[in-house]
Amino acid sequence: MDRCLNPTQQINLLGSYNDESICLASAALGLSLLGNQPMSFYTDHLAELSDAVAAYYASIAGGDVHATQDNGQCRHDIKKKLRSIQAVVYDQYHYHGNYDHYEELENADLCSVIERRKGMPISLGIICMYVAKAQGWNIVGIALPGHFVCRLEANGERIIFDPFHHANTVNSAELRRLLKLSLGSEAELKPEHYQAISNRKTLLRLQNNIKQRQVDKHNFLDAIITLDSMRQIAPDEAELLLDAGQLYAQANQPRAAINALSSYLSHSPSQYGRTKASVLMQQMKRQLN
């Protein structure tokens, strides 16, 4: 099996991988808890999607899917690459954004997304990025808060597209609108919002969507399990220890909260984080007395 379609290997070694070695789709499958099929069902499906994109692209671009030049002219332009993703993922396989039930936890669980053919921006984006990278195309997610979008690049051209809306292209005005929906009317686009987001941060963002939905439903024990997976993704991310302390407190587990907060404080956090952790720790200690 291709390493990038070996979820078990990805998860077991995730914390030790450098960022470039992480396969987003494979890791997201390994993190999934809602799948109803053998893992081969999902990995075979991703491989099938990739093959279909390759075939479609070859049919509209002509010749070798990896070629870029023909008699000095760009034969495989970026619009044809995006069109191939749209035609296969959205038109042929009927993936779409779950507009009507956006807050469903299943929208962020990749196995469930594959089974139901619907999800949220980041889970659909992971599928789009997988099939594009399988062709050797240059694609990344960018660091726009709130709504995950992807950037495809080829031959000096860039296209930003929205995986939640049929992989339609988005311009600066539309990105600004998405940003304001997330951060408020005063928010403005900054250069860092166009920066590529790392594989590790993408997985953290995916799992954070699941955790937040669990917290919103007061499923704190499930949220702790999800947070544990986030700590597996980024074992050196100290802020996750503060999150763990808060979740254990909400789950009425003061000893576990104290342990997590003590570990957090040992990482020399910011003054704000130190104060927040110290106050919560004192509250937990009073519960034990």
Backbone as JSON, one array per atom type, in Angstrom:
{
  "sequence": "MDRCLNPTQQINLLGSYNDESICLASAALGLSLLGNQPMSFYTDHLAELSDAVAAYYASIAGGDVHATQDNGQCRHDIKKKLRSIQAVVYDQYHYHGNYDHYEELENADLCSVIERRKGMPISLGIICMYVAKAQGWNIVGIALPGHFVCRLEANGERIIFDPFHHANTVNSAELRRLLKLSLGSEAELKPEHYQAISNRKTLLRLQNNIKQRQVDKHNFLDAIITLDSMRQIAPDEAELLLDAGQLYAQANQPRAAINALSSYLSHSPSQYGRTKASVLMQQMKRQLN",
  "N": [[0.84, -1.2, 0.0], [0.47, 2.25, -0.8], [2.3, 4.61, 1.07], [1.03, 7.01, 1.57], [-1.56, 6.29, 1.6], [-1.92, 4.82, 3.87], [-3.4, 4.78, 6.61], [-3.05, 3.79, 9.26], [-0.25, 3.67, 9.64], [0.33, 6.37, 9.29], [-0.96, 7.58, 11.52], [0.25, 6.3, 13.71], [2.86, 7.24, 13.54], [2.63, 9.93, 13.43], [3.24, 12.09, 15.2], [6.01, 12.16, 15.08], [6.67, 12.68, 12.47], [8.09, 14.89, 10.01], [6.65, 17.92, 8.7], [6.28, 17.79, 5.92], [6.12, 15.12, 5.41], [3.68, 14.27, 6.17], [0.66, 12.93, 5.16], [-2.24, 14.38, 4.39], [-4.89, 13.4, 3.8], [-4.7, 10.66, 4.41], [-3.94, 10.73, 7.12], [-6.17, 12.05, 8.17], [-8.14, 10.13, 7.7], [-7.2, 8.16, 9.43], [-7.66, 9.41, 11.85], [-10.36, 9.44, 11.99], [-13.45, 8.55, 13.54], [-15.92, 7.66, 12.9], [-16.4, 5.95, 10.81], [-18.08, 3.45, 8.88], [-17.23, 1.38, 7.36], [-14.69, -0.97, 6.19], [-11.27, 0.15, 6.36], [-10.03, 0.01, 3.9], [-12.04, 0.56, 2.11], [-12.25, 3.34, 2.08], [-9.67, 4.22, 1.4], [-9.38, 3.01, -1.09], [-11.36, 4.37, -2.43], [-10.36, 7.02, -2.48], [-8.13, 6.6, -4.09], [-9.43, 5.86, -6.42], [-10.79, 8.25, -7.04], [-8.56, 9.87, -7.58], [-7.47, 8.6, -9.84], [-9.56, 9.03, -11.61], [-9.54, 11.82, -11.84], [-7.05, 12.13, -13.08], [-7.57, 10.86, -15.54], [-9.63, 12.44, -16.58], [-8.37, 14.92, -16.76], [-6.33, 14.37, -18.6], [-7.91, 13.96, -20.81], [-8.9, 16.47, -21.46], [-6.7, 18.08, -21.55], [-4.81, 16.79, -23.03], [-2.48, 14.28, -23.95], [0.33, 13.38, -21.85], [-0.4, 13.43, -18.43], [1.3, 14.72, -16.66], [2.82, 16.44, -18.12], [3.87, 19.78, -19.08], [4.56, 21.53, -21.05], [4.29, 22.2, -24.53], [5.66, 22.46, -27.51], [6.59, 24.96, -26.74], [4.38, 26.2, -25.69], [2.09, 26.54, -23.01], [0.43, 23.7, -22.23], [-1.12, 22.4, -20.37], [-3.05, 24.08, -18.65], [-3.84, 26.03, -15.7], [-6.56, 26.4, -15.26], [-7.72, 24.19, -16.44], [-6.83, 22.22, -14.77], [-8.17, 22.86, -12.37], [-10.77, 22.59, -13.33], [-10.83, 19.85, -13.78], [-10.78, 18.82, -11.18], [-13.23, 19.83, -10.26], [-15.04, 18.6, -12.06], [-14.76, 15.87, -11.55], [-14.72, 15.38, -8.66], [-16.95, 16.85, -7.73], [-19.0, 16.9, -9.75], [-19.07, 14.29, -10.96], [-18.79, 12.51, -8.76], [-20.37, 13.68, -6.9], [-19.83, 15.17, -4.54], [-20.45, 17.64, -2.03], [-20.99, 20.72, -0.24], [-22.29, 20.63, 3.05], [-24.77, 22.37, 3.44], [-27.24, 22.62, 4.75], [-27.04, 21.38, 7.22], [-24.76, 22.3, 8.71], [-23.43, 22.23, 11.16], [-23.23, 19.61, 11.95], [-21.39, 16.99, 13.39], [-20.37, 14.99, 11.79], [-19.56, 16.2, 9.45], [-16.94, 16.91, 9.66], [-15.55, 14.6, 9.89], [-13.63, 12.47, 8.11], [-14.07, 9.87, 7.06], [-16.85, 9.65, 7.33], [-17.59, 11.77, 5.69], [-16.79, 10.83, 3.18], [-18.49, 8.61, 2.93], [-21.01, 9.87, 2.92], [-20.78, 11.81, 1.04], [-20.7, 14.52, 1.51], [-19.74, 17.47, 3.31], [-17.79, 19.72, 5.35], [-15.96, 22.83, 4.71], [-13.13, 22.28, 5.23], [-12.82, 19.48, 5.31], [-13.72, 18.7, 2.78], [-11.85, 20.14, 1.36], [-9.5, 18.76, 1.98], [-9.88, 16.4, 0.56], [-9.9, 17.42, -2.07], [-7.28, 18.44, -2.19], [-5.84, 16.09, -1.91], [-6.41, 14.61, -4.3], [-5.39, 16.35, -6.18], [-2.65, 16.56, -5.47], [-1.93, 13.97, -5.98], [-1.62, 14.02, -8.69], [0.67, 15.39, -8.89], [0.4, 18.09, -8.72], [0.63, 21.52, -7.66], [-0.67, 22.44, -4.76], [-2.25, 23.93, -1.94], [-3.7, 24.49, 1.32], [-4.84, 27.65, 2.57], [-4.19, 30.18, 5.1], [-6.65, 31.38, 5.91], [-8.84, 32.48, 8.34], [-11.58, 30.65, 9.8], [-13.07, 29.84, 7.36], [-12.18, 27.33, 5.3], [-10.07, 27.44, 2.53], [-8.57, 26.66, -0.67], [-5.47, 26.85, -2.52], [-4.42, 26.69, -5.78], [-1.66, 26.28, -7.91], [0.14, 26.96, -10.88], [2.52, 27.19, -13.42], [3.23, 29.86, -12.83], [0.79, 31.02, -12.31], [-1.98, 31.56, -10.08], [-4.79, 30.21, -8.41], [-7.37, 30.66, -6.16], [-9.68, 28.67, -4.5], [-12.95, 27.61, -3.38], [-13.65, 24.87, -1.56], [-16.04, 24.16, -0.42], [-18.04, 25.14, -1.95], [-18.42, 23.83, -4.61], [-15.8, 23.96, -5.51], [-15.46, 26.5, -6.58], [-13.9, 29.45, -7.89], [-12.51, 32.06, -5.86], [-12.31, 35.53, -5.28], [-10.47, 38.44, -4.06], [-12.35, 40.13, -2.86], [-14.37, 38.34, -2.17], [-12.98, 36.68, -0.42], [-12.53, 38.52, 1.61], [-15.13, 38.93, 2.47], [-15.73, 36.38, 3.51], [-13.88, 36.34, 5.59], [-14.82, 38.39, 7.27], [-17.27, 37.33, 8.02], [-16.37, 35.41, 9.73], [-14.65, 36.66, 11.65], [-15.76, 39.11, 12.23], [-17.1, 42.39, 11.42], [-15.1, 44.31, 11.37], [-12.78, 43.13, 10.61], [-9.99, 42.7, 8.4], [-8.41, 41.64, 5.37], [-5.15, 40.3, 5.53], [-1.64, 39.97, 4.7], [-0.75, 37.54, 5.85], [-2.95, 35.92, 5.79], [-2.99, 34.81, 3.33], [-0.99, 33.01, 3.34], [0.42, 29.71, 3.06], [-1.0, 27.04, 4.87], [0.26, 24.75, 7.23], [0.54, 21.13, 7.02], [0.25, 19.9, 9.51], [-1.03, 21.89, 11.03], [-3.36, 22.05, 9.58], [-4.56, 19.57, 10.13], [-4.92, 19.89, 12.88], [-6.76, 21.95, 12.84], [-8.9, 20.68, 11.58], [-9.56, 18.7, 13.52], [-10.15, 20.38, 15.63], [-12.56, 21.46, 14.85], [-14.22, 19.26, 15.23], [-13.91, 18.9, 17.99], [-14.97, 21.32, 18.99], [-17.65, 21.1, 18.3], [-18.38, 18.96, 19.89], [-17.98, 20.06, 22.44], [-19.88, 22.09, 22.36], [-22.16, 20.59, 22.59], [-21.91, 19.72, 25.11], [-20.52, 17.37, 25.41], [-18.16, 16.5, 26.97], [-16.33, 14.47, 27.63], [-16.0, 13.1, 25.22], [-14.9, 15.21, 23.82], [-12.46, 15.43, 25.11], [-11.2, 13.09, 24.26], [-10.94, 13.72, 21.55], [-9.25, 15.92, 21.8], [-7.0, 14.63, 22.78], [-6.2, 13.33, 20.46], [-5.41, 15.54, 19.02], [-3.2, 16.32, 20.46], [-1.6, 14.21, 19.84], [-1.13, 14.75, 17.19], [0.29, 17.16, 17.36], [2.54, 17.1, 19.45], [4.21, 18.89, 20.74], [2.83, 21.19, 21.14], [2.06, 23.4, 23.41], [-0.21, 24.83, 24.18], [-2.32, 23.13, 23.9], [-2.33, 21.68, 26.21], [-3.36, 23.47, 28.05], [-5.93, 23.69, 27.01], [-6.7, 21.05, 27.53], [-6.72, 21.03, 30.33], [-8.87, 22.78, 30.81], [-10.98, 21.35, 29.64], [-11.01, 18.99, 31.17], [-11.74, 20.13, 33.58], [-14.33, 21.02, 32.96], [-15.47, 18.56, 32.61], [-15.65, 17.69, 35.14], [-13.39, 16.54, 36.37], [-11.21, 17.06, 38.42], [-8.58, 16.31, 39.31], [-7.27, 15.35, 37.01], [-7.43, 17.68, 35.55], [-5.77, 19.38, 37.03], [-3.3, 18.1, 36.71], [-2.89, 18.39, 33.93], [-2.82, 21.19, 33.72], [-0.64, 21.79, 35.33], [1.41, 20.65, 33.81], [1.2, 22.32, 31.61], [1.96, 24.82, 32.7], [4.61, 24.3, 33.19], [5.77, 24.69, 30.78], [6.43, 27.3, 30.43], [4.43, 29.41, 29.67], [2.74, 32.25, 28.09], [2.11, 35.34, 29.91], [-0.61, 35.82, 30.1], [-1.67, 33.23, 29.58], [-0.5, 31.86, 31.7], [-1.68, 33.09, 33.93], [-4.39, 32.45, 33.5], [-4.31, 29.63, 33.63], [-3.35, 29.27, 36.25], [-5.37, 30.37, 37.87], [-7.51, 28.65, 37.25], [-6.43, 26.26, 38.15], [-6.31, 26.66, 40.91], [-9.03, 26.76, 41.47], [-9.71, 24.1, 40.89], [-8.24, 22.77, 42.85], [-9.55, 23.61, 45.13], [-11.91, 22.25, 44.81], [-11.12, 19.7, 45.45], [-10.61, 19.79, 48.12]],
  "CA": [[0.0, 0.0, 0.0], [1.15, 3.54, -0.81], [2.37, 5.17, 2.42], [0.06, 8.09, 1.7], [-2.87, 5.7, 1.83], [-1.78, 3.89, 4.99], [-3.79, 5.58, 7.77], [-2.48, 3.28, 10.51], [1.13, 4.14, 9.73], [0.31, 7.82, 9.46], [-1.34, 7.93, 12.88], [1.25, 5.8, 14.66], [4.1, 8.0, 13.44], [2.28, 11.31, 13.12], [3.95, 13.06, 16.03], [7.43, 12.2, 14.75], [6.87, 13.07, 11.07], [8.18, 16.3, 9.66], [5.37, 18.31, 8.12], [6.19, 17.39, 4.52], [5.87, 13.68, 5.33], [2.29, 14.0, 6.56], [-0.37, 12.87, 4.11], [-3.44, 14.88, 5.06], [-6.05, 12.52, 3.65], [-4.45, 9.42, 5.13], [-4.0, 11.03, 8.55], [-7.56, 12.35, 8.52], [-8.84, 8.84, 7.78], [-6.77, 7.5, 10.66], [-8.26, 10.11, 12.98], [-11.81, 9.3, 11.93], [-14.06, 7.62, 14.49], [-17.32, 7.41, 12.53], [-16.51, 5.13, 9.61], [-18.86, 2.21, 8.96], [-16.69, 0.44, 6.39], [-13.26, -1.24, 6.37], [-10.46, 1.29, 5.93], [-9.74, -0.13, 2.48], [-13.13, 1.2, 1.36], [-11.97, 4.77, 1.95], [-8.43, 4.42, 0.66], [-9.66, 2.66, -2.49], [-12.16, 5.46, -3.01], [-9.47, 8.14, -2.78], [-7.34, 6.21, -5.26], [-10.35, 5.92, -7.57], [-10.96, 9.67, -7.35], [-7.32, 10.36, -8.19], [-7.38, 8.05, -11.2], [-10.58, 9.69, -12.43], [-9.04, 13.16, -12.13], [-5.99, 11.99, -14.08], [-8.17, 10.54, -16.83], [-10.37, 13.61, -17.08], [-7.41, 15.96, -17.13], [-5.68, 13.96, -19.85], [-8.87, 14.07, -21.91], [-9.11, 17.87, -21.87], [-5.41, 18.75, -21.74], [-4.1, 16.07, -24.08], [-1.16, 13.72, -23.67], [0.77, 12.98, -20.51], [-1.0, 14.27, -17.4], [2.33, 15.46, -15.94], [3.53, 17.37, -19.01], [3.46, 21.17, -18.92], [4.91, 22.34, -22.21], [4.15, 21.57, -25.84], [6.11, 23.41, -28.53], [6.77, 26.28, -26.15], [3.14, 26.74, -25.16], [1.57, 25.82, -21.86], [-0.65, 22.86, -22.69], [-1.97, 22.0, -19.26], [-3.17, 25.31, -17.88], [-4.36, 25.89, -14.34], [-8.01, 26.31, -15.3], [-8.07, 22.81, -16.76], [-6.6, 21.44, -13.55], [-9.3, 23.1, -11.48], [-11.96, 22.01, -13.94], [-10.77, 18.41, -13.58], [-11.22, 18.58, -9.8], [-14.67, 20.09, -10.19], [-15.8, 17.63, -12.85], [-14.72, 14.54, -10.94], [-15.11, 15.34, -7.24], [-18.26, 17.44, -7.48], [-20.01, 16.53, -10.74], [-19.16, 12.85, -11.15], [-18.96, 11.8, -7.48], [-21.44, 14.38, -6.18], [-19.48, 15.79, -3.26], [-20.99, 18.98, -1.89], [-21.01, 21.26, 1.11], [-23.52, 20.34, 3.8], [-25.28, 23.69, 3.78], [-28.42, 22.57, 5.61], [-26.7, 20.9, 8.57], [-23.33, 22.61, 8.75], [-22.85, 21.96, 12.48], [-23.13, 18.17, 12.23], [-20.02, 16.54, 13.63], [-19.96, 14.13, 10.67], [-19.0, 17.01, 8.37], [-15.49, 17.03, 9.85], [-15.01, 13.24, 9.98], [-13.41, 12.19, 6.69], [-14.75, 8.63, 6.66], [-18.26, 9.98, 7.17], [-17.71, 12.64, 4.51], [-16.7, 9.97, 1.99], [-19.71, 7.8, 2.85], [-22.21, 10.68, 2.67], [-20.46, 12.72, -0.08], [-20.92, 15.91, 1.91], [-18.93, 17.83, 4.46], [-17.51, 21.14, 5.58], [-14.87, 23.27, 3.82], [-11.81, 21.7, 5.43], [-12.81, 18.06, 4.94], [-13.77, 18.66, 1.31], [-10.56, 20.64, 0.89], [-8.51, 17.69, 2.11], [-10.09, 15.52, -0.59], [-9.42, 18.12, -3.28], [-5.82, 18.52, -2.16], [-5.28, 14.76, -2.14], [-6.46, 14.21, -5.71], [-4.48, 17.23, -6.93], [-1.27, 16.18, -5.19], [-1.69, 12.68, -6.64], [-1.19, 14.32, -10.06], [1.89, 16.18, -8.82], [0.06, 19.51, -8.82], [0.99, 22.37, -6.52], [-1.89, 22.88, -4.1], [-2.15, 24.08, -0.49], [-4.71, 25.29, 1.99], [-4.26, 28.9, 3.06], [-4.48, 30.45, 6.51], [-7.82, 32.23, 6.12], [-9.58, 31.97, 9.5], [-13.01, 30.41, 9.72], [-13.56, 29.11, 6.18], [-11.0, 26.76, 4.66], [-10.0, 27.54, 1.07], [-7.36, 26.07, -1.24], [-4.8, 27.6, -3.59], [-3.8, 25.88, -6.82], [-0.66, 27.09, -8.59], [0.77, 26.31, -12.03], [3.1, 28.06, -14.45], [3.21, 31.25, -12.39], [-0.58, 31.47, -12.04], [-2.58, 31.05, -8.85], [-6.24, 30.27, -8.27], [-7.9, 30.29, -4.85], [-11.04, 28.16, -4.7], [-13.71, 27.25, -2.18], [-14.08, 23.47, -1.68], [-17.4, 24.01, 0.1], [-18.95, 25.58, -3.0], [-18.1, 23.26, -5.93], [-14.45, 24.39, -5.88], [-15.53, 27.74, -7.36], [-12.83, 30.39, -7.58], [-12.88, 33.2, -5.01], [-11.4, 36.67, -5.42], [-10.15, 39.11, -2.81], [-13.58, 40.63, -2.24], [-15.07, 37.21, -1.58], [-12.2, 36.28, 0.74], [-12.79, 39.51, 2.65], [-16.47, 38.65, 3.01], [-15.61, 35.19, 4.35], [-13.15, 36.71, 6.8], [-15.7, 39.18, 8.13], [-18.25, 36.41, 8.59], [-15.72, 34.65, 10.8], [-14.0, 37.49, 12.68], [-16.49, 40.34, 12.48], [-17.12, 43.39, 10.35], [-13.89, 45.14, 11.38], [-11.62, 42.34, 10.14], [-9.52, 42.97, 7.04], [-7.43, 40.7, 4.87], [-3.74, 40.61, 5.76], [-0.78, 39.05, 3.93], [-0.63, 36.21, 6.46], [-4.12, 35.11, 5.45], [-2.71, 34.15, 2.05], [0.11, 32.07, 3.51], [0.06, 28.3, 3.11], [-1.13, 26.46, 6.21], [1.0, 23.49, 7.26], [-0.26, 19.92, 7.15], [-0.04, 19.67, 10.93], [-2.05, 22.85, 11.46], [-4.61, 21.68, 8.93], [-5.16, 18.49, 10.92], [-5.39, 20.47, 14.14], [-7.97, 22.71, 12.53], [-9.94, 19.68, 11.34], [-9.96, 18.1, 14.8], [-10.75, 21.42, 16.46], [-13.97, 21.54, 14.46], [-14.91, 18.18, 15.92], [-13.9, 19.19, 19.43], [-15.88, 22.42, 19.3], [-19.02, 20.59, 18.21], [-18.6, 18.14, 21.08], [-18.11, 20.97, 23.57], [-21.17, 22.78, 22.23], [-23.2, 19.66, 23.05], [-21.49, 19.33, 26.47], [-19.92, 16.03, 25.39], [-16.79, 16.85, 27.34], [-15.45, 13.3, 27.59], [-15.66, 12.91, 23.81], [-14.0, 16.3, 23.44], [-11.13, 15.1, 25.64], [-10.64, 12.1, 23.33], [-10.52, 14.46, 20.35], [-8.08, 16.72, 22.15], [-5.87, 13.7, 22.84], [-5.74, 13.13, 19.08], [-4.71, 16.77, 18.63], [-1.88, 16.27, 21.11], [-0.83, 13.24, 19.06], [-0.74, 15.46, 15.97], [1.26, 18.2, 17.68], [2.91, 16.84, 20.85], [4.95, 20.02, 21.32], [1.94, 22.36, 21.2], [1.75, 23.53, 24.83], [-1.55, 25.38, 24.4], [-3.27, 22.02, 23.99], [-2.4, 21.28, 27.62], [-4.32, 24.38, 28.67], [-7.25, 23.22, 26.56], [-7.0, 19.81, 28.25], [-7.09, 21.41, 31.69], [-10.21, 23.35, 30.79], [-11.95, 20.3, 29.35], [-11.12, 18.14, 32.36], [-12.52, 20.89, 34.57], [-15.73, 20.97, 32.55], [-15.91, 17.17, 32.78], [-15.62, 17.43, 36.58], [-12.25, 15.68, 36.69], [-10.25, 18.06, 38.91], [-7.19, 15.83, 39.38], [-6.74, 15.35, 35.65], [-7.28, 19.08, 35.16], [-4.58, 19.9, 37.71], [-2.11, 17.52, 36.06], [-2.71, 19.03, 32.62], [-2.46, 22.59, 33.93], [0.74, 21.81, 35.84], [2.28, 20.43, 32.65], [1.16, 23.55, 30.8], [2.75, 25.86, 33.37], [6.04, 23.95, 33.09], [6.25, 25.07, 29.45], [6.65, 28.75, 30.42], [3.5, 30.07, 28.75], [2.61, 33.7, 28.2], [1.55, 35.78, 31.18], [-2.06, 35.61, 30.04], [-1.91, 31.81, 29.75], [-0.09, 31.48, 33.06], [-2.72, 33.56, 34.85], [-5.6, 31.66, 33.27], [-4.08, 28.28, 34.14], [-3.19, 29.32, 37.7], [-6.69, 30.59, 38.46], [-8.29, 27.43, 37.1], [-5.83, 25.24, 39.01], [-6.75, 26.93, 42.28], [-10.43, 26.33, 41.55], [-9.73, 22.64, 40.93], [-7.72, 22.34, 44.15], [-10.6, 23.84, 46.12], [-12.89, 21.17, 44.66], [-10.6, 18.49, 46.08], [-10.53, 19.98, 49.57]],
  "C": [[0.87, 1.25, 0.0], [1.14, 4.12, 0.6], [1.33, 6.25, 2.63], [-1.36, 7.58, 1.79], [-2.78, 4.61, 2.88], [-2.11, 4.64, 6.27], [-3.18, 5.1, 9.08], [-1.05, 3.75, 10.69], [1.18, 5.64, 9.97], [0.04, 8.2, 10.91], [-0.28, 7.49, 13.88], [2.51, 6.65, 14.68], [3.88, 9.5, 13.3], [3.09, 12.32, 13.9], [5.41, 13.21, 15.67], [7.7, 12.63, 13.31], [7.21, 14.55, 10.97], [6.94, 16.63, 8.83], [5.2, 17.81, 6.69], [5.86, 15.91, 4.37], [4.44, 13.3, 5.7], [1.4, 13.99, 5.33], [-1.7, 13.23, 4.77], [-4.6, 13.89, 4.99], [-5.88, 11.24, 4.46], [-4.54, 9.64, 6.64], [-5.43, 11.31, 8.99], [-8.41, 11.09, 8.58], [-8.48, 8.12, 9.08], [-7.36, 8.12, 11.91], [-9.76, 9.91, 13.07], [-12.32, 8.25, 12.91], [-15.45, 7.17, 14.05], [-17.48, 6.53, 11.31], [-17.27, 3.84, 9.85], [-18.34, 1.11, 8.05], [-15.24, 0.11, 6.75], [-12.44, -0.07, 5.81], [-10.13, 1.22, 4.44], [-10.83, 0.5, 1.61], [-12.8, 2.66, 1.08], [-10.69, 5.02, 1.15], [-8.61, 4.06, -0.82], [-10.45, 3.77, -3.17], [-11.28, 6.66, -3.36], [-8.6, 7.84, -4.0], [-8.18, 6.27, -6.53], [-10.59, 7.36, -8.0], [-9.74, 10.21, -8.08], [-7.17, 9.88, -9.62], [-8.38, 8.74, -12.13], [-10.17, 11.11, -12.79], [-7.96, 13.1, -13.2], [-6.56, 11.73, -15.46], [-8.9, 11.74, -17.42], [-9.41, 14.69, -17.55], [-6.71, 15.63, -18.44], [-6.62, 14.15, -21.04], [-9.07, 15.5, -22.37], [-7.8, 18.61, -22.11], [-4.59, 18.08, -22.83], [-2.76, 15.54, -23.61], [-0.94, 13.37, -22.22], [0.24, 13.97, -19.48], [0.03, 15.14, -16.69], [3.07, 16.46, -16.82], [3.0, 18.78, -18.83], [3.73, 22.01, -20.14], [4.71, 21.53, -23.49], [4.48, 22.62, -26.89], [6.14, 24.84, -27.99], [5.51, 26.87, -25.57], [2.67, 25.88, -23.99], [0.33, 25.03, -22.28], [-1.63, 22.55, -21.57], [-2.14, 23.19, -18.32], [-3.93, 25.06, -16.58], [-5.88, 25.75, -14.33], [-8.47, 24.89, -15.62], [-7.84, 21.9, -15.56], [-7.76, 21.62, -12.58], [-10.57, 22.47, -12.04], [-11.98, 20.49, -13.75], [-11.21, 18.03, -12.17], [-12.73, 18.75, -9.69], [-15.48, 18.99, -10.87], [-15.86, 16.27, -12.17], [-15.29, 14.55, -9.53], [-16.55, 15.79, -7.05], [-19.33, 16.97, -8.46], [-20.18, 15.02, -10.84], [-19.46, 12.1, -9.86], [-19.88, 12.53, -6.51], [-21.08, 14.83, -4.76], [-20.05, 17.2, -3.22], [-20.91, 19.43, -0.43], [-22.35, 20.97, 1.77], [-24.09, 21.66, 4.33], [-26.38, 23.63, 4.84], [-28.1, 22.17, 7.04], [-25.2, 21.07, 8.78], [-22.69, 22.16, 10.06], [-22.79, 20.48, 12.82], [-21.68, 17.76, 12.36], [-19.49, 15.72, 12.45], [-19.29, 14.91, 9.54], [-17.49, 17.15, 8.47], [-14.81, 15.68, 9.97], [-14.86, 12.69, 8.57], [-14.07, 10.9, 6.23], [-16.24, 8.9, 6.43], [-18.5, 10.85, 5.95], [-17.68, 11.8, 3.24], [-17.97, 9.13, 1.84], [-20.9, 8.64, 2.4], [-22.05, 11.65, 1.5], [-20.78, 14.17, 0.27], [-20.13, 16.2, 3.17], [-18.81, 19.32, 4.62], [-16.3, 21.54, 4.75], [-13.57, 22.51, 4.0], [-11.77, 20.23, 5.03], [-12.89, 17.89, 3.42], [-12.47, 19.16, 0.7], [-9.48, 19.59, 0.95], [-8.65, 16.7, 0.95], [-9.57, 16.15, -1.87], [-7.9, 18.17, -3.33], [-5.2, 17.15, -2.42], [-5.27, 14.42, -3.62], [-5.55, 15.08, -6.56], [-3.02, 16.83, -6.72], [-0.93, 14.83, -5.83], [-1.27, 12.87, -8.1], [0.14, 15.07, -10.08], [1.64, 17.67, -8.92], [0.4, 20.24, -7.53], [-0.28, 22.95, -5.91], [-1.68, 22.93, -2.6], [-3.47, 24.65, 0.02], [-4.06, 26.58, 2.45], [-4.86, 29.26, 4.4], [-5.6, 31.46, 6.7], [-8.61, 31.69, 7.3], [-11.04, 31.65, 9.14], [-13.48, 29.54, 8.58], [-12.35, 28.64, 5.39], [-11.1, 26.88, 3.14], [-8.65, 27.01, 0.61], [-6.77, 26.98, -2.32], [-4.08, 26.62, -4.51], [-2.86, 26.78, -7.61], [-0.04, 26.29, -9.73], [1.28, 27.37, -12.99], [2.99, 29.54, -14.09], [1.82, 31.81, -12.13], [-1.09, 30.83, -10.75], [-4.1, 31.21, -8.92], [-6.57, 29.85, -6.84], [-9.34, 29.83, -5.06], [-11.63, 27.67, -3.38], [-14.22, 25.81, -2.31], [-15.5, 23.23, -1.19], [-18.44, 24.33, -0.97], [-18.42, 25.14, -4.38], [-16.71, 23.65, -6.42], [-14.47, 25.62, -6.79], [-14.41, 28.68, -6.94], [-13.37, 31.53, -6.71], [-11.84, 34.29, -5.2], [-11.2, 37.34, -4.07], [-11.4, 39.62, -2.09], [-14.34, 39.5, -1.55], [-14.32, 36.66, -0.36], [-12.44, 37.23, 1.9], [-14.16, 39.27, 3.29], [-16.44, 37.42, 3.93], [-14.92, 35.5, 5.66], [-14.04, 37.46, 7.77], [-16.8, 38.32, 8.75], [-17.68, 35.67, 9.78], [-15.28, 35.53, 11.96], [-14.73, 38.78, 12.99], [-16.26, 41.39, 11.41], [-15.86, 44.23, 10.29], [-12.67, 44.42, 10.81], [-11.29, 42.69, 8.7], [-8.48, 41.93, 6.65], [-6.02, 41.21, 5.11], [-2.89, 39.62, 4.96], [-0.71, 37.65, 4.51], [-1.83, 35.32, 6.15], [-3.95, 34.36, 4.14], [-1.6, 33.11, 2.16], [-0.4, 30.63, 3.55], [-0.01, 27.84, 4.57], [-0.47, 25.08, 6.19], [0.04, 22.3, 7.36], [-0.68, 19.69, 8.59], [-1.14, 20.62, 11.41], [-3.39, 22.58, 10.79], [-5.31, 20.57, 9.7], [-5.67, 18.99, 12.26], [-6.69, 21.23, 13.93], [-9.15, 21.78, 12.27], [-10.47, 19.13, 12.66], [-10.59, 19.13, 15.73], [-12.22, 21.63, 16.11], [-14.78, 20.46, 15.15], [-15.02, 18.47, 17.41], [-14.91, 20.27, 19.79], [-17.33, 21.97, 19.24], [-19.35, 19.71, 19.41], [-18.78, 19.01, 22.32], [-19.46, 21.67, 23.53], [-22.32, 21.92, 22.71], [-22.91, 19.13, 24.45], [-21.02, 17.88, 26.53], [-18.43, 16.15, 25.71], [-15.84, 15.65, 27.29], [-15.05, 12.98, 26.15], [-14.69, 13.98, 23.34], [-12.58, 16.05, 23.94], [-10.44, 14.07, 24.75], [-10.14, 12.79, 22.06], [-9.28, 15.29, 20.63], [-6.84, 15.84, 22.27], [-5.31, 13.43, 21.44], [-4.99, 14.36, 18.59], [-3.32, 16.82, 19.24], [-0.99, 15.23, 20.42], [-0.33, 13.88, 17.77], [0.4, 16.42, 16.26], [1.69, 18.07, 19.14], [3.65, 17.99, 21.51], [4.1, 21.28, 21.46], [1.43, 22.52, 22.63], [0.33, 24.01, 25.08], [-2.6, 24.28, 24.49], [-3.38, 21.5, 25.42], [-3.35, 22.19, 28.39], [-5.74, 24.0, 28.28], [-7.66, 21.96, 27.32], [-7.43, 20.12, 29.68], [-8.5, 21.96, 31.76], [-11.27, 22.29, 30.54], [-12.12, 19.35, 30.53], [-11.92, 18.83, 33.45], [-14.0, 20.84, 34.24], [-16.32, 19.58, 32.71], [-15.91, 16.75, 34.24], [-14.58, 16.38, 36.95], [-11.11, 16.58, 37.18], [-8.8, 17.57, 38.95], [-6.54, 15.83, 37.99], [-6.52, 16.78, 35.16], [-6.01, 19.67, 35.77], [-3.31, 19.38, 37.05], [-1.83, 18.19, 34.72], [-2.24, 20.47, 32.77], [-1.04, 22.72, 34.47], [1.73, 21.6, 34.7], [2.34, 21.67, 31.77], [2.05, 24.63, 31.41], [4.24, 25.57, 33.28], [6.63, 24.33, 31.74], [6.43, 26.58, 29.31], [5.74, 29.47, 29.44], [3.53, 31.59, 28.9], [2.0, 34.07, 29.55], [0.05, 35.56, 31.22], [-2.39, 34.13, 30.28], [-1.58, 31.34, 31.15], [-1.17, 31.88, 34.07], [-3.98, 32.72, 34.73], [-5.46, 30.26, 33.86], [-4.01, 28.27, 35.66], [-4.53, 29.5, 38.4], [-7.52, 29.32, 38.4], [-7.74, 26.33, 38.0], [-6.27, 25.44, 40.46], [-8.21, 26.52, 42.47], [-10.53, 24.82, 41.66], [-9.24, 22.12, 42.29], [-8.77, 22.55, 45.24], [-11.68, 22.76, 46.02], [-12.44, 19.9, 45.38], [-10.57, 18.58, 47.6], [-11.89, 19.82, 50.24]]
}
